Structure formats: C-alpha cells, structure tokens
Amino acid sequence: MIIVLKPDHKEEDRRQLVETLRALGLAVHESRGVQRTLVGAIGDEAVLRDLPLESMPGVERVIPILKPYKLVSREFHPADSEVEVGGVAFGPGPVQIIAGPCSIEDRQLLLETAHAIREAGATCLRGGAYKPRTSPYAFQGLGEKGLELLAEAREATGLPVVTELMDPRDTVLVARYADVVQIGARNMQNFRLLKEVGNLTKPILIKRGMSATITEWLMSAEYVAAQGNQRILLCERGIRTFETATRSTLDLSAVPVLKSQTHLPVLVDPSHAAGSWELVEPLSRAAVAAGADGLMIEVHARPEAALCDGNQSLKPERFARLVEAVATVCGAVGRELGGGDR
C-alpha cells in the first residue's frame, strides 16, 4: 500500500513510520516529490490490519495498490520516471535512439558503425557480446573480448553502451563494461537473473518475452525494483502470434497501455519484430507516434556479411534517413529527438 504523508509532516514522524513498517517485516520504499512524500509498504499487508496507519502523526491518507506489481506502478509513482544513462535521459523528454549491430563481430566493423550512428544522431550504442541463439552451432558472441571492444567504441565516440547479460555468473563482468545492462526476451522471466541485476546500480533494460503478457512483463520489472534498482527501461520487441509475414508481431498497443500502468520509460525495438530492414523505418515512425520514449535499432556497416540478424539491420545511410523521418514524427507529436541538432 501507499502511505501519503502530509506536506508539513515532521521528519521524526516519517522516520517513526518507516521503522514501524520495517519492524513488521515489510519492505519500505520512499518516493519524495515536490509536494508529497509517498511511503510504499511492500509485503504481506495482513500485518497492517490492526495498525491505525491513518491516525499516525504525519499521515494524510492510505491508498491500497491493487496491481500485483507495486513499485513500478503509476499508483506508487504517478509522474513519469527519467532514467539517466551517461548524460542521456530516457523518459518524458527527448526521444532517444539506441543503435548498433546485433552482435559484436569485429573491431573495425564496430568502430565504423559506432561513428556512423553517432554522426546520424543515435545517443547510445548497442551490441551483443553474449548472444542467445536458437542453434548451439550459431555464432554465440565474442564474450569478454566483445565487451572490451564496446568499451573502446564508447571511448572513441562518447556513446554510452547497452549490452545483454545472459548468465548471473557474468553479472559483475558485464556491469564493469556496460552503461545499460539488457535482459533479453528469452530471459525476461529468469528470476534469478532479475534479482542479480536488481542489486546493480546501473540501468536495466528489460525486453518483453515473446509470449509474455504486459502484466508478466511488469512483474519482471518488479523483481528488479524490489531488489532496490528502480532504474528500469522497458522495451517492446514483438510477440509470437500466428502471423508469419514478419519475424514477430510488434505490439504497438503495448506502448499506451504501459504508459497508463507504469511510470517507467518505454522503448520499442522494431528491428527484431520486423525481421526485415524495409519495415524498420515505418515501424519506428509508428512507435514514436504511439508514445515511445526511445527506439532500439539494429545498424551494421555491412549487413550482408553480418554473422547475426543481417536481414533486419540497416546500413548507416539508411539509418540516417530513419533518424530524419523519426525527427519529423517527434515534431508532429510535440516531442524532440535526442542527439542534438541535425
């Protein structure tokens, strides 16, 4: 439940309330706004049945949270959250674009792509060092060598980097190099992994599972938030349906639904949903029109030679045209595109 404190509450009253809740075995999370301070009590609320919360000093009112997810709900945090990544802010401000290759394959290709996307207007670089592949014989990534190349590309371009974590045992290693730790669609409900990244201080990007409902997705975010890390980004990347014309079905309705249910920033990955580079630009425009706070685009300097997902990767010149098209849509819906003037 949420306990709303009076605007003129005393610090001693707040501290006593928090101590009382913790003594009952509840996790306490505080949200301090401009006008109100909210205290969230998470756990078995039955222990509060005989506690007269509303009569305690400093308490204005008590609001039950009906959603199964608490910390990531709008009930707990009514205003949109902003997640800062290396000077780049994801949230209600400018629409940001994360771009780069699906997997890190080669130093020169990565640097060439990184410089090109930065010039075009991307604000973060993506690249996989560990790749979850359907076939055990497919390219699985370069591992720590790939992480080192990502760090080199960040140094060369100034772009914060986003990379995927697959194994809890690699958490410390990946966090050493990454600015944003990505939890991929196949690991969205790997609860051990979610708990591990919940102990990090770095932002966590959670992609929607291929067959996950929005509630299940938000419960995965709750796992991370419950461990103490509320710097969370959500990324819609398409869901599995009966349709075969695209790799997955991009659920753009998820964007406004999430906006009504959670305060977390919402991103869209049209590349994985489409599976074809020709569809990436129109889906990107539609995502921004639907209210997305950012995009995640696959870009490769030579997609025809890519070891992973070449069909859905844009060449740098096509990515530059996409950025211009998305900027136009941003203007039409009253937003700006991150990355400075173009």
N, C-alpha and C positions, 0 to 999 in steps of 0.2 A: 504494500500500500504506500501511498504518498502522503506525507505529513507536511502541510503548508504552514510555515511559520509566519507570524505577524511581522509587518515591516519594521516595527520598533522592538522586536524581541531582543532580549539580553543574551550576550554571548554565553553566560553561565547557564541560562535556560536551554540553549541549543546543546551545549556540552552535556548537560544532565540527561536530556532526551536521548542523545546518541549512546551514552553509557548504559542507559536503561534498556534500550533495544538490543545492544550487543550482549548484555548480561542474560537476555532471553534466548540467545543463540541465533539472532538474526544478523544477516549481513546488512551493513548500512552504507548507503551511497548518497552523497550530498550534491546538489546542483544549485549553485548560487547565481541568481540572475540579478538584473538591475533593480527590480522592485521586490522580488520574492526569493526566499531561500526554501528549497524543497529538500526534504529528507526522505529517501526511499528506504523502506524496510523490506528486505527480501528474505523469504524463507517460509517456515510454517506459521502462517498468520493466526493459527488457532491459539498460539501462546499469548496473543494480544486481546483475547476475548474478554478478559476480566480487568484489562488495563484501561483506565479512563483517559485515553490519549487527548481527547478534545478539551479536557479540563486542565491539562498540564500547562504550566506557565510558558508563554511564548507561542503556543499552538493556536493557529487560526481555524484550521479545519483539517479533516482526514478524508482522503479520497482513495477508495479501493481501485487497484489496477485489475481490470477484468481480463486483459490479454494474457496468454501464457508466457509471453516474453515481457519483461518488466523494464529493464534498464534501457533497452533500445526503442521503447515505445514512445509515441508522442505524448502519452499521458504523463510519463515521467519527465520528459524534456520537450515542452511544446515548441520551442524555437528550433529552426534548422541548425544542425551542428556543422562546424567547419573543421576540416582535418588538414593540418598544415604538413607539407612534405617538402623539406629542403627549400623553403621560400615560396612554394606553390600551394595555394589554398584551394581545396576541394570543398564545395558546399554551395551556399546560395549566391555567391559572387560569380566571377567569370567561369565559363565552361572550359574545362581543361582537356587536353588531348594527350593520352599516353600512346606512344607508338614505338615500333621496333620489330625485330624478327621474332618468329615463334621460338626458335632456339638459337643459341649462340654456337656458331659453327666454325668461325674463322676470324682471326683478329682484324684483318683488313676489311672484310665484309662488314663486321660490326661497326668499326670506326667510320667507314664510308656511309653506312646507313644512319648512324647516330648524328653525324654532322649534317646530313641531308634533312633529317626530320627536324632538327633544331632550326635550321635555316627556314624551313617551311612554316614553323610555328608550334611544333609539339613542345610540351612543357615537362614531360617525363619520358624516360627510355625504358622500354620493356625488353626482356629477353630471358629465355629459359636456360638454366644451367643443368637442371634435372627435369627430364621430360617423361610424363606418364604416357606410355604408348600402348595401344591395344595388342600389338605383336611384341613378344620378347626379343625378336630379332631386329626390330626397327631401331633407329638412332635414339639413344637414351639421354643424350646431352653430354657435355664435357665435365660436369661436376665442378670441383673447386677451381679448375683452370678456367671454366666459363665465368665463374664469379669474379675471378681476378681480371678477366677481360672487361667485364661490366664496370668494375671499379676504374679501370683505365679509361673507358669511354666516358664515364662520369667526369673524371679529371680533365679530359680533353674538351668536353662540351659544356660542362656545368649542369647537365641534366640529372636530376635525381633518378634512381633506378628502381624498377619493380621486377621482382623475380619470384618464382614459385618455390615453396617448401613442400616436400612430399613426405618426409620421414622425421618424426620427432627427434631422432638422434642427430639430425643435421641442423637443429634449430639455432644453436649458438653460432655455427659456421655461417649459415645463410644470413643471420641477423648482423653478422660482422660486416658484410658487404652491402646488403640491401638497404634502401631507404624505405621501401614498402615491401612487406612480406605477403606474397599471394598464396591463398588457399584455393586450389583449383576445384573444378566442378566435381571431379571424382573423389575429392577428399572433403567435400562440404560437410559430411556427417562423420568424419573421422574425429570423434570427440576427444580422444587422447591428444591429437594434434592441435585441436582448437584450444584445449586447456593450456598446452605448451605455449602457444603464441599469445594467449591471454596474459601470460607473465612477462611478455616483452613490453617495451615502451614504444616500439616502432609501430607505425600504422599497419593495419592488416586489411588486405583486400580479399573479400570472400566472393568467389564466383558461385552462381546458382547451380545446384546439381541438375543433371539432365532430366531427372524425373521428380524434382523436388517441388513441393508447393511453396507458396510465399511464406506461410506460417512456419514450415520446416526450415526454410532459409533464415528467417528471422530468429528462430530458436538457435541456429548455429551461431549467429552473431551474438546471441545472449550468452552462449557458452564462453565466448571471448570476453565479453563485457563483465561477466560475473567474476572473472579472474582478476579484474582491475584495469584492463585495457579497453577503453571506450573509443579509441582512435580507429574507427572501422569504416571501410568503404564497401559498398555492395555493388556487384557487377552482374547484370543480366547478360547471358551469353547464349541464349536459345535453349529450348527444351525439346525433349523427344516426343514426337507425335507420329501420326500415321503418314504425314506428308513426306514425300521423297524428293521433291523438286529442289529443296535446299538441304544443307547438312543437318541443320536443326531448325526449329520454328522459333523465330525471335518473338518473344512475348513483350511487345511494347506496352501492353496494358499494365504490365508489372510496374512500370515507372510511376504513373499516377497513383496506383494502389499503394506502392511503398511510400510515396510522398505523404499519403494520408495516414499511414500506420506507424512510420518511424521518422526520427529526426536525422538519421544517418544519410550521408551523401550517396547518390545513386548514379552508377555508371552503366554504360552499355558497350558490349563487345560485338559489333556487327560482323566481324571477320569470321569468328568461329560459328556463328549462327548461319551465315550465308554459305560458307564453304566455297565461295566464288568471288573473285575480286570485283567483277562487274556489278555486284549487288551491294558492295560495301558503302559506296557514297550515298545512294538513295536511302539506305537503312540508317546511315549516320544522320542525314538531314531529318529523317522522321524521329529518331531518338531525341534529338535536341528539341524538336517541336513538341514532343511529348513531355519534356521537362527534365531530361537527363542532365546531371551536373558535370558529366565528362564522358569521354569516349576512349576506348582501348582498341587501337588499330594495328593490324599486322602490316609491317613495311619491310621490304627486303630489297637490297640493291640489285640482286639478280635472282628473282623468284623462280625462274626456270631451272636454276641449279640448286634450289633450296633442298635441304635434307628433310624438311618437315613443313607441311602446310603451304607449299609454294602456290597452289591454286588460289588460295584466298588472300595472298599477300599482294599489296600494292607496290608498284615501283615508286621511287621517290617523287618523280614528276607527277604521277597520278595522285599521290598523297598531297602534294602541294595544291592541286586543283580541288581536292576534297576539303582542305582547310579553308580555302576561299569560299566554297559553297556553304560550309557549315557556318562561317562567319556571317554570311547573308541571313541564314535562318536565325542565328542568335539575335541579330538586329531586329528581325521581324517579331520575335517573341520577347523583346525587351531585355536581352542579356548581352553580355560581351563575351568574346572569345579570348581566353588566356593566351599569353605568349607575346604580348606587346603589339606594336603597330605592324601592319603588313600592307 
